[in-house]
Amino acid sequence: MIKIDTRDVSVTDVCEAVIDKQDGLTAGVFNLTKQVSCLVRTWCKRAKTRADLRNLDARLLDDVGLSRQQANEEADKSFWV
């Protein structure tokens, strides 16, 4: 709540104070939306790379230094872990 003494403040000052409050809220919502979007992209990328890892053949697993068991253990993890 904004407290205003009308003797010292113009209507323009009141409008600017309200806009400043809204800008702060908008920035917070935008920041939260950006963080959620980033998290969802991370989860999608993680799910895809783990699925791809499961499909690598023995030669490619050897190239990256993983055993089939290690690859399967990683691929079995949930996307949020």
N, C-alpha and C positions, 0 to 999 in steps of 0.2 A: 504494500500500500504506500502510495506517495502522499505525504502530508504537505500541503501548500498553504502559505499565508498569502491570500489574494492581494493584499496591500503591496507586496514587494515583487510579485511575479506576474509577467504578462502571459497571455494565452499562448504565445509562441514558446515561451519557456516551458509551459506545461506540456505542450505537444512534443517538444524535444525530449523532455524527461520520459514521456511514455514511449517514444520511439527508441530511446536508449535502452529501456527495459526490454522492449520487444526484440531489439537487436541482440541483446545478451541471451535471451531465450532461444532465438533463431540459431545463433552460433552454437549453443549447447546441443540443440536438436541435430544440427548439421554434423557436428563432431561425433555424436552418438551414431548417426546414420553411417558416417564414413567408417567408424570402427566396426560396426556390424557387417558392413559390406566387405571390408578387408578380411574379417574373420571367415565369412562365407566363402570368399575366394580361396583362402588358405585351405579350408576344409575340402573344397572341390579339387584343388590341385593335389592335396595329400591323397584323397581317394583315388584319383586317376593314376598317380605315380605308383601307388601300392598295387593297383590292379595291373599296371604295366609290368611291375616287378614280378608278379606271379606268373606272367606269361613269357618271361625271358627263358631262353634255352640254356643248357648247361655251359656252352661255350661263352655266352655273354655273362652269365653269372660268374664264371671263372675270371673273366676280364675285369669285373668290378670287385672281385675278391670276396664273393659271398657263396655260401653253400646253398643248396636247394632248401634245406631246413631253415636257415637264417632268412632266406627270401620269403618263405611261407610264413614264418613267425611275424615278420614285418608286415606282410600283406594281410594277415589276419587281424591286425590291430584296427580298432575303430577309427574313423576319420577324424574324430575330435581328440584323439590321443597323440 
